[in-house]
Amino acid sequence: MHGDDDTESEPAAPKTLAERIAMLGLDKPAARDNGNANSGAYAGGREPLYRERPRPALAAKPPALRTAGSASGLGIGGVGSQQHFESESESEESVFSATSVRDRIQSLYLSQGDVAPNPFASPELAGGANETPISPIAAMPPATYAGSRRATDASVRSLQLQSQLQSPLQSQSLQPRSPPLQTAAQNRLSRLPPPPPPPPKPTGISGSRPPSVIGGLQPAPVLATGALRSPLATTGSSGGHFAGPRGASLPPPPPPPPPPPPPPANAGASVTPRRTGLSLPPPPPPPPQSQAPQASVPPISTAFATLSRAHTQMRSTRSALDFSSDAAVRPIVLNFATSNRRPPALGAPPFLSLDGASSAASGGSVISCIGGAYAVVVSQARLVCTRIETGEVCALHNAPGPDERFTCVAPVQAGGDVQAECARVWASTSAGRVVVANAHGAGAYTEALAVGGVSAGIACLLAGGVGEIWTMRDDGSCEVWRDRSAGSGPDAQAALAPLRRFTLGAEISAMRRPPSARTAVTLYGRELWVAGARGVWVFDTMRTSGTGAAHVVAQTSLAAGDATLTCLASNVAYVSEALVAARGLVFGGTDDGHLVVWRAATYARWRTLDVSDGRADCRVTALACASVRWLWVGFASGRLAVVDIGSEDAAQWAVAKAWVPAESAVAALHVDWTPMLTPRARVQVASVHANGSLFYWDGALMLDHQAAALRLRTRDFATPHDLAVHVHSWNVGAIKPESLGADLVRWLNADGSLAAPDLVVLGLQEVVDLESKTLTARSLWQTTTAKNKTRGADISKRYGRWRSVLESALSRGAAFAEPFRVIETQSLVGLFICVLARDDVVRRVRAVDVAHVKTGMGGLHGNKGAVAVRLVVDDSALCFVNAHLAAGESPRNNAARVAHCASIVQGLAFARPVPEIVSAAGAQGLPPELANVALDTMVDGGDGTRFFDHAICFFSGDLNFRLRMARALAERCIESGDLDPLLRNDQLLPLIAGDALPAPSVQEPQSDTLYSAYYASDSDPEPDAELPAQAAATASSSLGFVLRAFREMPITFRPTYKYDVGTDRYDTSEKRRTPAWCDRVLYRPRGGKDLQLPAHPFQGEGDLQGQISPQLYRRVEDCRLSDHRPISATFTVKTKVIDREARARAAAEICAQYERTEAVELARMAKLLWLSRHTDSMAKATEFLDRSGGDLQLAVHSLYR
């Protein structure tokens, strides 16, 4: 290959493909020889490459042109020394057209020998002028899949670019049915001496795979010159041999193999590789000396050469991070089922920016910042400043130009006066200008910045130290400024000069997007983390190269299964330097609801969290660390979550709180500790939503800590009681209540052996004929004609008759000896629920309410849906739901049932119980959340308006979940009494056995799981091909099932559906439905051994309310009036009775203790954070604060002495 020092007499090496073709005289198409000797001559005087000649015998082919069946010519897709066979009947025109320009070049190249310049060589990627070129048509070993995914992908792309130069016929399969056609150049080759035989194959190696890739695929090394060696090449003492295909596109690569073993200690590397932006792993060890030397690596593509040169310019000292650890990549699923749903209100009124709402409606974005007493919302061309405490607007500032809009904003951090925090803000505009505005009143001006000729727009503003603002531009250039209020120089009229400048260098192009306030984080005042689309770059802004590029400390790439990064956050600001290695973390949110966690000290990926909660709208849009323990997460759905990350073991992390303040995407999360230094004494977190609304939250979760401590002392002021509850469900099939007779008593107390419970809940489905078209029309359109009014009265009378019949069955001496009274009923088309209490229990019941949800026909029709009754017994809230879900056996019907459950849980809405504020002597001034006893009846921070707020929850009815198996197989199992195969294929059980809950057993716990894949059966005449995939999808979707925290008692009875009415035969109609357990009773366990979930930060073990002990689960055999068999379930639940005065005294003691301990620690942390602005070191801040006796002002003054 010609180098740069070639003599003038030698022609310059061609650089482009056109130049190479012209140099070889191939810039004109080859002409056919029709018998005229001169007809095929080129203008340049060269002999035509393709002249009709007698076809030699097959044996006359040179070794280099053997068929693909030879051992030396094997390769992927038949590449290597590839020959294409064509039939004798094909015309010569098609033969000549099948010869590509590349084949002509190769033939001429081979005819001239190995001394001619390789027309396919790329001088830009040459490893050196002394490398020996190889023939591009030499026998090639098969392509291998390198361990480095990025290098492999790049090489595959380059090979695909080369393959575009090939003839289309080269991608066809080989069909050796006729002798091959040969060109003139190949005929000349047949007269040349045969090439030397290939080197002997090492023992134990089959095929033509290079010895260096046997026993583990090796990644591509990086040459010293910066050129990347192809991962499809093997290394040797003299270079590498190209192993990629020349023809058709590559097949899909195999899965990555395990990492190769470490190199031997005596294996020295001849070339020291340099790290590039591709983060390639170390090169493989050199092959044994016994291997024959191989030719040098040929270039792969010009496009890859450009990529290689760009990444070679990067710093070579960055960290090489290994993402092969399963613990780092495998997601840890965080459970939302027991998260606290009470919003941590701060007391400040929310603010709605009308400009922000209109901006969101027009597709714009809302940007914001908070600090101290002020909050700033910027949308389009207006900057709105508000006072957090009152919500009043302090100032309005417009963009300086008519067509300008604000693009980003950042507060100026104060250094001395706490009240000056966020009193001044910087806002950049689309025209590249910076507006400095006062947040407390009028006054704004355009700052003159000495940018030094930089014209790129400002993409991001970050608040640095005291008075410092960082500007990051679209082209990667960055500046650090000091606001004039912090003292920038004597001349206020001169342009503001930056404190320092640096650039992100070539990395800005690899990020594939400009930085923003959500994707950039500064640590220690000098380290900058920036998230690109597929990785994170870490820069040391204090170390720059001669061109001003910041030193790249590390560059990490996401795993193949990771989604795009959307935001970054870190807790390093709250961690001392001694604990950064163990507790300093950086978090990255992704599009698919995952959080990637890195160690801040080592830049290594540590863990991956799944915070999606099984929802479709789970995109993480904002992150913020309020302390070393609390990580705030904002979602595109408007949902907020607080994750407890206090434990060093990520498996113990839990979602402490989750709520939805607004159904609008969370645009930003801001944390501000400065109010802890004021009489307000709080940590404030602001959530800014895309519709322009701002909400302020208690970042320290003070009330939640106090409420959790109060629950831990529940035994000090509450007495537990046992409550016996019977839950019954039956799809009556529109029978008349008067026809039940003795069946009703048998349903309620089959053999008369059950003791009278405290509560009886009766749930009926299909009380009326749901197939009635008249009833459907009336339910949909709510017509008020006289005829429909009459029918409506008839239906209401039927519900009344059912109530009377049920009450009569539970009167004295009927089903039980004690009498019962109706507490409440609720109906919806065919659904009916009736709650009765024993006479002596009625006085303990209060706060009764009802609700219903329609799910039929998209929520319009009540033929499917749920009715519910809420009541408070003693001081514990109970809620009972009677549901009728979508019918059908298909996977689509099952998905509809899962969706109906979510609609019911989210749609049930109850009236908030009346607050009961109780105080005692010495317990005055308690926060309302602690003084309200009514909130103690609920759990998880609920206020009683939602289903999950209640301590004791039941979900029963005709849930319609079916079996994933054939009818014949199900009948055989039922006849033999073997229910295990049926339970393994039940659609509901895998959904409620998810998370960390133990799988329910049939009789005794089994070692193997009860829920296997779809049961295939030869007896099924028409097996559903979708069922196996659906079975796997259902089993894996328990995370998104809204009732996944519920349980069911072990099923020991036969399926309850579907029978021929009046018989014990399963369905003999034309449809012949598979028997199934459609009728179910589910309950939500809390506490005790029945619920095995990770420890929750806001659930005290002292609160025993809500514990459920299942007793009996059965079906009634003798009730044959419907196609369903009725079921019954009995439970014993724990309620509590609260001593009001004792509770008030305990709450007062907890508040006083909190002020003496946690509040003091929070105030100290706020002082350290304030001092760290001046020192950029938590250790120095601690030293100065301790030296000043905890006085913040004295510590600040001592810093500047």
Secondary structure, 3 states (H helix, E strand, C coil): CCCCCCCCCCCCCCCCHHHHHHHCCCCCCCCCCCCCCCCCCCCCCCCCCCCCCCCCCHHHCCHHHCCCCCHHHCCHHHCCCCCCCCCCCCCHHHHHHCCCHHHHHHHHHHHCCCCCCCCCCCHHHCCCCCCCCCCCCCCCCCCCCCCCHHHHHHHHHHHHHHHCCCCHHHHCCCCCCCCCCCCHHHHHHHCCCCCCCCCCCCCCCCCCCCHHHCCCCCCCCECCCCCECCCCEEEECCEEEECCCCCCCCCCCCCCCCCCCCCCCCCCCCCCCCCCCCCCCCCCCCCCCCCCCCCCCCCCCHHHHHHHHHHHCCCCCCECCCCCCHHHHCEEECCCCCCECCCCECCCCCEECHHHHHHHHCCCCEEEEEECCEEEEEECCEEEEEECCCCCEEEEEECCCCCCCEEEEEECCCCCCHHHCCCEEEEEECCCCEEEEECCCCCEEEECECCCCCCCCEEEEEECCCCEEEEEECCCEEEEEECHHHCCCCCCCCCECCCEEEECCCHHHHHCCCCCCCCEEEECCCEEEEECCCEEEEEEEEEECCCCEEEEEEEEECCCCCCCEEEEEECHHHCCHHHHHHHCEEEEEECCCEEEEEECCCCCEEEEEECCCCCCCCCEEEEEECCCCEEEEEECCCCEEEEECCCCCHHHCEEEEEECCCCCCEEEEEEECHHHHCCCCCCEEEEEECCCEEEEEECCCHHHHHHHHHHHCHHHHEEEEEEEEEEEEEECCCCCHHHCCHHHHHHHCCCCCCCCCCEEEEEEECCCCCCCHHHHHHHHHCCCCHHHHHHHHHHHHHHHHHHHHHHHHCCECCCECCCEEEEEEEEECCEEEEEEEEHHHHHHEEEEEEEEEEEECCCCEEEEEEEEEEEEECCEEEEEEEEECCCCCCHHHHHHHHHHHHHHHHHCCCCCCCCCECCCCCCCCCCHHHHEHHHHHECCCCCCCCHHHECEEEEEEECCCCECCCHHHHHHHHHHCCCHHHHHCECCHHHHCCCCCCCCCCCCCCCCCCCCCCCCCCCCCCCCCCHHHHHHHHHHCHHHCCCCCCECCCCCCCCCECECCCCCCECCCCCCCCCECCEEEEECCCCCCCCCCCCCCCCCCCCCCCCEEEEEEEECCCCCCCCCCCEEEEEEEEEEEECHHHHHHHHHHHHHHHHHCHHHHHHHHHHHHHHHHHHCCHHHHHHHHHHCCCCHHHHHHHHCC
